Amino acid sequence: MQTVNIHEAKTQLSKLIEQAVQGESFIIAKAGKPMVKVTKIDAPEAGSKKRLGFMTGQISTPKDFDEMGKAEIAKLFGVE
């Protein structure tokens, strides 16, 4: 595994990231002391997200939704 210092990592970041994406992890060191390991992450497969709107037409909101509990809430805040 390749070890690079911070300055080298800054100047060659694009190249190093491309290597990591290809599976070649590397370590960034400061004054010769290893600080972090950079490695590829596995992205979720396309289409694995949940579908929005999958219950369309199966759930409804009451027309007075924004008025529900209004009196009780007013009473809690001392407004009547």
Secondary structure as GFF3:
##gff-version 3
##sequence-region A 1 80
A	DSSP	beta_strand	2	5	.	.	.	ID=ss1
A	DSSP	alpha_helix	6	11	.	.	.	ID=ss2
A	DSSP	alpha_helix	13	21	.	.	.	ID=ss3
A	DSSP	beta_strand	26	30	.	.	.	ID=ss4
A	DSSP	beta_strand	33	38	.	.	.	ID=ss5
A	DSSP	three_ten_helix	65	67	.	.	.	ID=ss6
A	DSSP	alpha_helix	70	76	.	.	.	ID=ss7
###
